[in-house]
Amino acid sequence: MMCCGVAAACGGTSDSSATSSAAPKNAAQVVCADARAAARSTLGRAVSLKFLNRDPANIECVLRGSGTRLDLVAQQSSRAWEQFDTVQVHQEQAYGPSAVHQQGQIPQNVNMPGGQAQWIPAQRMLFATNGTQSKGGSYVTVTVKGRRHDEVKVAQAVTLAALKVAPKGPNLVAPS
């Protein structure tokens, strides 16, 4: 059940040359470079960067350093908050007390200045947004691979760096 929400939120992995008119063409470079700097600062080691998708509306890159792999996806969306809320609600419905209870699948709040973020321990994934119910924003996921005692801290630093510079979707237009 969770796969549907995450698949819809994560997007593809191909290196696309398509660009969005609302974001600069070098947005992927800026987002991933800032995320790389945050990872390097948190990990205390050199971090490599590989682009999987440079589309400013659906940026995806992989950061590696100190035995850790971070998969970063940053999406520009007028409905970024809805994407965030959908993943949160689906996780709680699928794995909460009235369902097949799996505590590790229940999202935990993470402090994210200027946005909202939650960590799913079993997936080792942080998902976040700086959008609101009426304002477009960015929807970001960071998945951590490689065992670290500070994986939430690393994911949080990378997510915060990405949210600061990632292209934001347009605000929702009120119905006429």
PEHURA-V98727 format. One record per pair of residues at least 6 apart in sequence whose ideal C-beta (glycine too) atoms are under 8 Angstrom apart, sorted by the first residue. I is the first residue (numbers start at 1). GAP is how many residues later the second one is. D is the distance in Angstrom with one decimal. If there is no record, write none. Layout:
I/GAP/D ; I/GAP/D
This chain:
1/89/6.4 ; 1/92/7.7 ; 1/93/4.3 ; 2/85/7.9 ; 2/88/5.9 ; 2/89/6.0 ; 2/92/5.6 ; 2/93/7.8 ; 2/103/7.1 ; 2/121/8.0 ; 4/86/7.2 ; 5/81/5.4 ; 5/82/4.6 ; 5/85/4.2 ; 5/86/7.5 ; 6/81/6.5 ; 6/117/7.9 ; 6/119/7.8 ; 6/135/7.7 ; 8/75/7.4 ; 8/78/7.5 ; 9/64/7.7 ; 9/66/7.3 ; 9/74/5.1 ; 9/77/7.5 ; 9/78/5.8 ; 9/118/7.0 ; 9/130/6.3 ; 9/132/6.4 ; 10/63/5.3 ; 10/131/6.2 ; 11/42/7.2 ; 11/47/4.4 ; 11/49/6.9 ; 11/62/6.2 ; 11/64/6.2 ; 12/41/6.6 ; 12/46/7.1 ; 12/48/7.9 ; 13/39/4.8 ; 13/40/6.4 ; 13/47/6.1 ; 14/38/7.5 ; 14/39/6.4 ; 15/36/6.3 ; 15/37/6.4 ; 15/38/5.9 ; 15/39/6.2 ; 16/37/5.5 ; 16/38/6.6 ; 16/39/4.4 ; 16/42/7.5 ; 17/37/7.5 ; 17/38/8.0 ; 18/37/5.3 ; 19/6/5.3 ; 19/36/6.3 ; 19/37/5.6 ; 19/38/7.8 ; 20/35/7.0 ; 20/36/4.8 ; 20/37/4.0 ; 20/56/6.3 ; 20/147/6.9 ; 22/34/7.7 ; 22/35/7.7 ; 22/54/6.7 ; 22/145/6.4 ; 22/147/7.6 ; 22/148/6.6 ; 23/33/3.3 ; 23/34/6.5 ; 23/53/5.9 ; 23/144/3.4 ; 24/6/7.7 ; 24/32/6.7 ; 24/143/7.7 ; 25/31/6.8 ; 27/29/3.9 ; 27/32/6.6 ; 27/138/7.9 ; 27/139/7.3 ; 27/140/5.1 ; 28/23/6.2 ; 28/25/7.4 ; 28/26/4.0 ; 28/27/7.4 ; 28/28/6.4 ; 28/31/4.5 ; 28/33/7.1 ; 29/25/7.8 ; 30/135/5.2 ; 31/28/5.1 ; 31/30/7.7 ; 31/41/7.8 ; 31/43/5.3 ; 31/131/5.3 ; 31/134/5.5 ; 31/135/5.0 ; 32/17/5.6 ; 32/19/6.6 ; 32/27/6.8 ; 32/29/4.0 ; 32/31/7.6 ; 32/40/6.9 ; 33/16/7.3 ; 34/127/4.4 ; 34/128/6.8 ; 34/130/6.9 ; 34/131/5.3 ; 35/26/7.2 ; 35/28/6.4 ; 35/35/7.7 ; 35/37/5.4 ; 35/123/4.7 ; 35/126/4.9 ; 35/127/4.9 ; 36/11/5.2 ; 36/13/4.9 ; 36/27/5.5 ; 37/124/6.8 ; 38/119/4.3 ; 38/120/5.2 ; 38/122/7.0 ; 38/123/3.7 ; 39/8/4.6 ; 39/24/4.9 ; 39/26/6.2 ; 39/29/7.9 ; 39/31/6.0 ; 39/115/6.5 ; 39/118/6.9 ; 39/119/5.3 ; 40/6/6.6 ; 40/7/4.5 ; 40/25/6.7 ; 41/116/7.0 ; 42/108/7.4 ; 42/111/6.2 ; 42/112/4.9 ; 42/115/4.5 ; 42/116/7.7 ; 43/22/5.0 ; 43/23/4.4 ; 43/25/6.4 ; 43/111/6.4 ; 44/22/7.1 ; 45/20/4.8 ; 45/21/4.1 ; 46/19/5.9 ; 47/16/5.2 ; 47/17/6.6 ; 47/18/3.6 ; 47/19/7.9 ; 48/15/7.1 ; 48/16/4.8 ; 48/17/6.6 ; 49/12/6.0 ; 49/13/7.5 ; 49/14/5.9 ; 50/11/6.3 ; 50/12/4.7 ; 50/14/7.7 ; 51/9/7.5 ; 51/10/5.1 ; 52/8/4.2 ; 52/9/6.1 ; 52/10/6.4 ; 53/6/6.3 ; 53/7/4.0 ; 53/8/7.9 ; 56/20/6.5 ; 56/111/5.1 ; 57/18/6.7 ; 57/19/4.6 ; 57/20/8.0 ; 57/110/6.9 ; 58/15/7.4 ; 58/16/8.0 ; 58/17/5.3 ; 58/18/7.6 ; 59/13/7.6 ; 59/14/7.0 ; 59/15/4.4 ; 59/16/7.6 ; 59/107/6.8 ; 60/11/7.5 ; 60/12/6.8 ; 60/13/4.9 ; 60/14/7.8 ; 61/11/5.3 ; 62/7/6.3 ; 62/8/7.0 ; 62/9/5.6 ; 62/10/7.4 ; 63/6/7.3 ; 63/7/4.3 ; 63/9/6.6 ; 63/95/6.9 ; 64/6/7.6 ; 67/79/4.8 ; 67/80/8.0 ; 67/81/7.7 ; 68/76/6.5 ; 68/77/7.1 ; 68/78/4.2 ; 68/80/5.7 ; 68/83/7.7 ; 68/86/6.6 ; 69/75/7.4 ; 69/76/4.1 ; 69/77/5.7 ; 70/72/5.7 ; 70/73/7.2 ; 70/74/5.9 ; 70/75/7.8 ; 70/84/6.9 ; 70/85/7.0 ; 70/88/5.6 ; 71/70/7.7 ; 71/71/7.0 ; 71/72/4.4 ; 71/74/7.4 ; 72/68/7.1 ; 72/69/7.5 ; 72/70/5.3 ; 72/86/6.1 ; 72/90/6.1 ; 73/67/6.8 ; 73/68/4.8 ; 73/69/8.0 ; 74/64/5.6 ; 74/65/7.6 ; 74/66/4.9 ; 74/88/4.9 ; 74/89/7.8 ; 74/92/4.1 ; 74/93/7.9 ; 75/8/7.3 ; 75/63/6.6 ; 75/64/4.7 ; 75/65/7.5 ; 76/60/7.7 ; 76/62/6.0 ; 76/90/6.9 ; 76/91/4.1 ; 76/92/6.1 ; 76/93/4.8 ; 77/6/6.2 ; 77/54/6.9 ; 77/59/6.3 ; 77/60/7.1 ; 77/61/7.3 ; 77/62/5.5 ; 77/92/4.0 ; 78/53/8.0 ; 78/58/4.0 ; 78/91/4.0 ; 78/92/5.0 ; 78/93/6.9 ; 78/94/5.6 ; 79/52/7.4 ; 79/57/7.4 ; 79/90/7.1 ; 79/93/7.4 ; 80/49/4.4 ; 80/50/7.2 ; 80/51/3.2 ; 80/56/6.2 ; 80/57/4.0 ; 80/58/5.8 ; 80/59/4.2 ; 80/88/7.6 ; 80/89/5.8 ; 81/35/7.8 ; 81/48/5.4 ; 81/50/4.2 ; 81/51/5.4 ; 81/52/5.5 ; 81/54/7.9 ; 81/56/6.8 ; 82/51/7.9 ; 83/46/6.9 ; 83/56/4.4 ; 84/32/6.1 ; 84/34/7.9 ; 84/43/6.3 ; 84/44/6.9 ; 84/45/4.0 ; 84/47/7.4 ; 84/55/6.1 ; 87/20/7.6 ; 87/31/8.0 ; 87/40/5.5 ; 88/19/5.3 ; 88/30/5.9 ; 88/39/7.9 ; 91/14/5.8 ; 91/15/6.4 ; 91/16/5.2 ; 91/29/6.3 ; 92/14/6.3 ; 92/15/7.0 ; 93/6/6.4 ; 94/6/7.2 ; 94/11/7.1 ; 95/6/6.5 ; 95/7/4.5 ; 95/8/7.8 ; 95/10/3.7 ; 95/11/5.8 ; 96/10/6.6 ; 102/20/6.6 ; 104/16/7.7 ; 104/17/4.6 ; 104/18/3.4 ; 105/15/6.2 ; 105/16/7.9 ; 105/17/4.8 ; 105/18/7.4 ; 106/14/7.7 ; 107/11/3.7 ; 107/12/6.8 ; 107/13/5.4 ; 107/20/7.8 ; 108/10/6.2 ; 108/11/4.9 ; 108/12/7.8 ; 108/13/6.9 ; 109/8/7.5 ; 109/9/5.9 ; 110/7/4.2 ; 110/8/6.1 ; 110/9/5.1 ; 110/16/6.2 ; 110/18/7.6 ; 110/42/6.5 ; 110/46/5.7 ; 111/6/7.5 ; 111/45/7.5 ; 112/16/5.4 ; 112/44/7.1 ; 112/47/6.9 ; 112/48/6.4 ; 112/51/7.4 ; 113/47/7.0 ; 114/16/5.5 ; 114/49/6.8 ; 114/50/7.7 ; 115/13/5.5 ; 115/14/5.6 ; 115/15/3.9 ; 115/16/7.9 ; 115/22/7.5 ; 115/48/5.6 ; 116/12/6.3 ; 116/13/5.8 ; 117/9/5.9 ; 117/10/7.0 ; 117/11/3.6 ; 117/12/8.0 ; 117/39/6.9 ; 117/42/6.2 ; 118/8/7.2 ; 118/9/6.0 ; 118/10/7.5 ; 119/6/7.3 ; 119/7/5.1 ; 119/33/5.3 ; 119/36/7.1 ; 120/6/7.9 ; 120/7/7.4 ; 123/20/6.9 ; 124/19/6.2 ; 124/20/4.6 ; 124/21/7.1 ; 124/27/6.1 ; 124/31/7.9 ; 125/16/5.9 ; 125/17/7.0 ; 125/18/4.5 ; 125/19/7.5 ; 125/30/7.7 ; 126/15/7.0 ; 126/16/4.9 ; 126/18/7.9 ; 126/26/6.9 ; 126/29/4.0 ; 126/30/6.4 ; 126/33/5.4 ; 127/12/7.5 ; 127/13/7.2 ; 127/14/4.8 ; 128/11/7.6 ; 128/12/5.1 ; 128/13/7.8 ; 128/31/5.0 ; 128/35/6.3 ; 129/8/5.5 ; 129/9/6.6 ; 129/10/5.0 ; 129/11/7.2 ; 129/34/7.8 ; 130/7/4.3 ; 130/8/5.7 ; 130/33/4.9 ; 130/38/7.1 ; 131/6/2.7 ; 131/7/6.9 ; 131/8/7.0 ; 131/37/7.2 ; 131/38/6.9 ; 133/39/8.0 ; 134/37/6.7 ; 134/38/5.6 ; 135/36/4.9 ; 135/37/7.3 ; 136/32/5.6 ; 136/33/3.2 ; 136/34/4.8 ; 136/35/5.2 ; 136/36/6.7 ; 137/31/4.8 ; 137/32/6.2 ; 138/24/7.3 ; 138/25/5.7 ; 138/28/3.9 ; 138/29/6.8 ; 138/30/5.5 ; 138/31/7.4 ; 140/19/5.2 ; 140/22/5.0 ; 140/23/5.7 ; 140/26/6.5 ; 142/13/4.4 ; 142/16/5.1 ; 142/17/5.1 ; 142/20/7.6 ; 143/12/7.9 ; 144/7/4.4 ; 144/10/6.4 ; 144/11/5.4 ; 148/6/6.4
